């Protein structure tokens, strides 16, 4: 069965069109369904607050130390414009998480665009596996930069392949724009760039092809939109020209963090340990099947190197180089493997397609159906049933559902009170993701210690480590006649994240007035 010379796909081939439409529509539904159910992750809350500053003040300044690229923040303005929201307190999870969702849909559209270049069976497999990969779906519903980085990176690669085949300059310009958007998403795009260049050098080793007049012209048409997009985003659309310097300095910071940020250092095999096997309350998750097909596909491609399509060869090299680099870097979080995981999906789909030519078609169809059922089942468990369970392999330093209840409880008591204030104290200012869930409270004092004026606050949220000091200060420092009795705010044990307890205290007189 030919891989490239696709069976003609026209308006008469309704089965293919319907299957593609079903996968695509299901992918959208699965991404937006209960998008606000899972508590906001610590990083999501941090980025939300950062975007809140842009929304309310109309200005964004790129920070080379934290927060990653500006693309996520600026794209987040789009839902706010459509909904008419101008304040951080008005935002919802849907307003923010819809951006990674849209980014993931863009990649699915670019994959669909390949259906005239490759056998439709391969494209349908690739579309399905990308749409319903447990990891992809999980982080496509996260307000973090990774989905943008992955989507824009692979969209650029697909666009370049379209240009390679058609010589249509619009695809080349589009590839440059997508690459610029990837670079504006997160500093790890430099790994994507490095892996791409090395892969191209292996595939096209001839210096003459790189320095020809035509190649120089094509490079210019790619680099111009690439640079323009980066310049616009990192200078905050000409309002912060120093942002370009910060953009360059960010790489130094990233590689320093990658080697020295011990809180997130893991062994080289960490990424694959996440997808090998997990037991979530009796439900089993594994990507062994996908990894097996990836291994077989790798062997098939290398054994038939010259006969294999150049796009597939590039994806394989790109993926293997990314695996090596990301595995070698000590700093690891589950979502940083998304770039090479998408590459694994490309090759796994290729291997599964190739199997169609080795076994009877009916058996192959049954196998694809079984794999699809297993994929859908796992995605449901990972993304809906246990979306923030600690044993979910993709749940990493995630907020508990208690943070929602804390926010709801305080909002209920404050009841739009714009004068009274809340005091929050957690060691090292590690109170996230409370700033998101308390965004509607006007007056909040965020602290990493117990100040002497803490007694002036009717509501106090604090780490249990501070309880002795807190009791001493609220009862010994106030002047005569200003001492208030504090009672527990929460009736149950509360955690910010698993094992990170948080306690609440409220002045009894203040509470009694609210109850009345």
N, C-alpha and C positions, 0 to 999 in steps of 0.2 A: 504494500500500500504506500502510495507516494505521500511524502510529508508536506512538500511545498505546493505542488500542482493540485490545489484544492479542487474537489468536485464543485462544479459550478453552483454558486449560491445566487439564486435569483428569486424573484417574487413568487415563483411557483413552488419553491421549496419551503412550504409552510411549516413542516415539522422542525426544521433547523431554526427558523425564525421564532417559532413558538417556544422552543426549548430555551433559546437565548433570552427571549423576553421574560420567560418565567424565572430564569436564574437571576436576571438583572433586577426585576421587580422584587423578587424575594430578598435579594441582597439589600435593597433599599429599606424594605419593611423590617428586616432583622436588625438593621442598624439604628433605626429611629424608634423601634418598639421599646417602651419603658426606658427611654434614654435618661430619665432622671431618677431611676430607681436606685442604682448603686450609689453609695455615699461618695462624695468628692474625695479623690485621692489628695494627699498632701501637695504633690506637685501641681495638680489641677487647681487647687485653691490658691497656690502661690501665683500661678499664671493668671488666674481670674482677677486677683487683686491688682496685679500689674496692668491688666487690660482695663480694669476699673479706672485707673489713673488716666489712661489714654481717653477713655470714654467721657470722663467728667472734665478733664483739663484740656483735652484736645492736643496733647503733646506727648510724644514717646521718645525716650532717650535710651538707646541701646546700651546695655550693661555687659561688658566683656567678661565679667566674673561670673554672673549668674543669669538665669532666665532664658538663655539660648537666643535664637534669632527672632527678628521682629515680625516675620510673616504671619504667624499665628495671631498676634495682637491686631495687626491691621486688617486681616481678613475677618476678624471677629466684629469689626465695625459694621459689616454688611447686614447681618441679622438685626442689629440694633437700629440701623437706618430704616429697614423695612417695618420693624415693630414700633418705631418711634421712641425707643427707650434711650434716655440720656443720663441715667444715674446707675451707679453700681448696684444700689439696693433693689433696683427694678429687674435685674437680670435673673434668669433661671438657668438651670443646667442645660435645657434644650438650646438656649441662645448661644451657649459656648460649645457644647459638644457637637453641634451640627456642623461645625467647620471641619473637624477630622472626618466626619461622615462624608461630607461633600468631596473632600480630597480623595477618599477611598473610591468613591463613585467615578471620579475622573479617571483613575487608573483602570477601572473596569471598562469604561468607555474606550480607552486606548487599546486595551486587550481585544475588545470587540472589533476594533478597526483593523486588526490583523487577519480577519476571517477570509479576506480575499488573497492573502499572501500564503496562508498555511491551510492544511487540511482542516475542515470545519470541526472534525472530531477532536483534534488537538485543542483548538480554540475553546470549544465548549467545556472540555475537561479543565483547561487552564482557568477559564472564567469561573467555573464552579468551585474549584479548589482554592482560588484566590478569595472568592466571595465568602466562603464558609469555613475557611481555615479558622480554627478556634482562636489562635493567637491574633490573626488579622482582625477578626470581628471584635475581639476583646479590646484591643487598643484603638481600633477605629472609633470606638465609643468613649474614648478617653480624651480629655482636653489637654493633650500634650503634643509636642512637635513631631513625634515619630511618624505618624500617619502622613503628614505633609511631606516629610523627608523622603519616605519610601515611595509615595505616589508620584511626586514630582521627579524623583530620580529615575524610576522605571518609565515614566511617561516620556522623559527626555530620551531614554534609550530606544523606546519604541518609535518615537518621532524620527530619530536618526536613522533607524532601519528603513522607515518609509522613504526618507530622502535617498538613502542608498539604492533603493529599488526604483524609485520614480524620478529622481533628480528634481523634484519639485522643491523650489527654494523655500516655500512656505513651511514645509516640514522642518527644514534646517533652522529657520528662524524660530519656529515653535519649540524645537529642541533646546535652543539657547535660552528661551524664556523659561522653560521648565527647569533647566539646570540652574538658572539664576534664582528661581523660587526655592529649589532644593537648598542652595547655598544660603538663602535668607531664612531657612527654617531652623537649621541647627548646625553647630560647628563641626559635627561629625561628617558633614558632607565632604570634607577634605579626604576622608577615607574612601568615600564613593568615587571621588575624582581620581584619587591615586589608583584605585582598583581598575577604573575604566581605562586610564592611560596605559597601565601595564598590560591589560588585556588586549588593547589595540596594537601595542608594540609587538606582542607575541603573534597576533593574527596578521599584521602587516609590517613585517620586519624591514622592508625595503626603504632606505632613506630617500630614494628618488620620489617615491609616492607621497612622502610627507612634505617635501620641500618644492613640489611642482607648483607652477603658477596657479593652476586650478585649485590645488589643495589649500594654498594660501588664501585664495579668494573665498573658498568655502569656510575656512577657519574664521575669517573676518566676519562673515555673515552669521556664524554661530556665536562668536565671542562678543560682538557688539550688543545684541539684546541681553546676553548673559551679564555683561558688565553694567549695562544700564539698569537692569532689575536690581542687582546688588546695590548699586549706588543709590537708587531711589529709596530702598527699604532701610539701608543702614545709615543714611543721612536723614532719616525721618522726613523724606521728601523735601530735602534741601534746608530743613530747619536745624539740623545738627551735623555740620560738616565734619566735625571731629569723629563722627560715627565710623567713618571709613578706617581711621587709625585704630579705633577700638575693635573693628572687625578683624584686622590683622593681628592685633594683640590677643584676641580671643583664642587663637590657636595655641599660643604659648600657655595660656591658662588651662586649656583643655588637656594638653599633654602632661602638664604638671599634675592636674587633678587625676588623670588616668593612671598615673603611677603612684600617687601619694595619698589619695583619698581612701583611707583604709576602711571606712565604714561600709563601702560597697566593693571591696576587693574580694574576688572569688577565684577559684581554681580555673585552669584553662578549659576544662570540660563542663563548666557550669551551665552554659547555654543548652548543651545537649542533655544534661541531667534533667532540665525542666520539661523536655518533650519526650523523654524516654518512657517514663511511667509514673503515674500518680494515683493514689487512692484517696478519693474525696468522699468520706462517709459511706464507703461501700461502692461508690461509683468509680469506675476505672477510666483513666485517661492515658492515651499513648499515641505518639505519632510514629511508631515503629514502622508502620506500613509505608508512610510517606518517605521516611528515611531510607527504607529498603529500596523503594523505587528510585530514589535519588542516587543511591550507590550503584544500582544497576544501570541507570541512565548515564552516570559518569563513565562507567566501563564501556558502554555502548558507544558513546561519543568519542572517547579516546581511541577505541579500537577501529573506528571508521572516521578518523579525523577529517580527512580531505573530502569525504563524501557527505559529511554532515553540514547542514545549513550554517552559514557564518553567524547568523543571529543566535542560534542555539549554542554554538561554540563560544561566542562572546559571553553569553549569560553564564555558561558553566565556569569559564575562567574568572569572570567578575565575582561569581558566588564563592568560588574556592579561595580567592584572594581575600575577600571580605571575611570569610570564616577564619582564616589564618590570622588576620590582623586583629579582629575583635576578640578572638580566643586568647591571643597573646597579651592584650591589654588587661591589666589586673582589674581595673574599674569596670564593673559589669552590673547592669540592671536588666531585668527580663526584656524590656521593650527595645533595648539597643540591638537585639538580635533580629529585629524585624527586617532590616535590609537584606541580610543574607538568607533569611527565611523565605522571603518572596522569591529569591533566586532558586532556592530549593524547590519551591512549588513549580516554577517554570520547568525545571529538569524532571521532576517527578511526573508531571503531566506528560512530558515528552516520552518518558520511559513507559508509562501506562499506555500511551497511544501506540508505541512501537510493538507492544505486546499483542495488539490487535492483528498484526500480520503474522504472528507465531502460533496463535490458537484459533479455534473456530469462533466465528463472529458471535454466535449465540452465547457461548461460554464467556466471551469477553464482555458482552453486554451485561450478563448476570453479575460478573465480577465488579464492573463499574457501578452497578446498582447497589451491591453490598457495601462497597467502599463509600458510596454517597450516603447511604443510610448511617453508616458508622460515623462519617464526618458530621452529618447533621445532628446526630445524637450527642456527640461530644461537644459540639458548639453550643447546643442547648444547655447542657450541664455546666459548662464553663462560663457561659455568658448570662444565663438567667437563673438557674437553680442555685448556683453557688458562686455568684459573681463577686462576692467580697469575702468568701470563706478563706481562712488562713491556709488551708491545704490546697486551694486552687493554685497551680504552679505559677500563674501569672499575677497573682495577688502579692504585692511586694510593698511592705510598709504602708499598708492601706488603712484608711480611717474605718472605724467601726460604725455601725448604725446608730450608736449612742450620740454621735455628734449631731445627727439630725434631731434627736429628741432634746438634746441640750438647747439647740437653737429654738426649737418650738416652745420649750418650757419658758425660756427667758423672754421670747417675743410675747407670749401670752401674759406674763406678769407685767412686762413693761407697758404693753397696750398703747403703743405710739407715744409713750412719754419721752419727750425730747430734752427734758431737763435732768432727770436722774441718770446716773452713770454706772457702768459696770467695770469692775477691776479684774483683770486677768493676769495671773502670774504663773509661769512655767519655766523651769530651768532652761537656759540657753534659748529662750524665746521659742521653744518647740511646742507651740500651742496650735499648730496647724492640724486640721483644716477649719478650726473655729472661726477665723476671720470671714470665711465664706458664709457660714451658717448664722453668724451674728451681723451680717452686712446691713440689716435693716435697723439695727440699734445705732442711734446717732452718736452717743457718747460712750466710748470705750477706752480704757487705759490699758495698753499692752505692755507687759513687764516681764523681766526675768528674775525679779526679786520682790520682796515685800517691803514697800516703802512705808515711812512713818505716817503718811496721811491716808493709809488704807481704810481707816475707820470711817472716813467720809463717804465711802461708797456703799450703797444699800445692798448691792449684789457683788459677791466675790467668787470668782472661779479660780481655783488654784490647785497646784500639785500637792498631793498628800505630804511630800517632803517639807512643805512650808507650814504645815498645820500648827506645829508648836509655836513657831515664830509669829504666825498669824494671830493665834489666840492671845499671845502676850501683847501684841501691838493694838489689837482692837479693844482690849479691856484695860490696858495700863497707860496708854498715851493720851486718849481723849481727855479734854478738860472736864471738870466736874459738871454733871448735868448733860453731857453729850455722849455718855456711854450707852451703846445699844446692844441688846441681846441678839446674837446671831444664831440662827437655826439652820439645819441642813436644807438645801434647796432641792436636792434629788432624793427620792425615796429608794432608789436602787443604786447599786454599784455601777459606775460609769467609766468608760475607757475612751481615750482619744484614738488609740490604736491598740491592738492586742498587747496586754500586760502594762500599758501606759495609762494608769488610773488618773482620773481627774475628779475633783470634788467641788461642790457648790455650796455657798453660804448666803443667807439672806437675812437682813434685819427683820426681826419679828414684827415690829410696828409697821414697817413698810409692807410686809406680806399681809398683815391683817387688813390694812387699808385697801389692798388690791382685791382681797377676797370679798370685801364688802361691796 
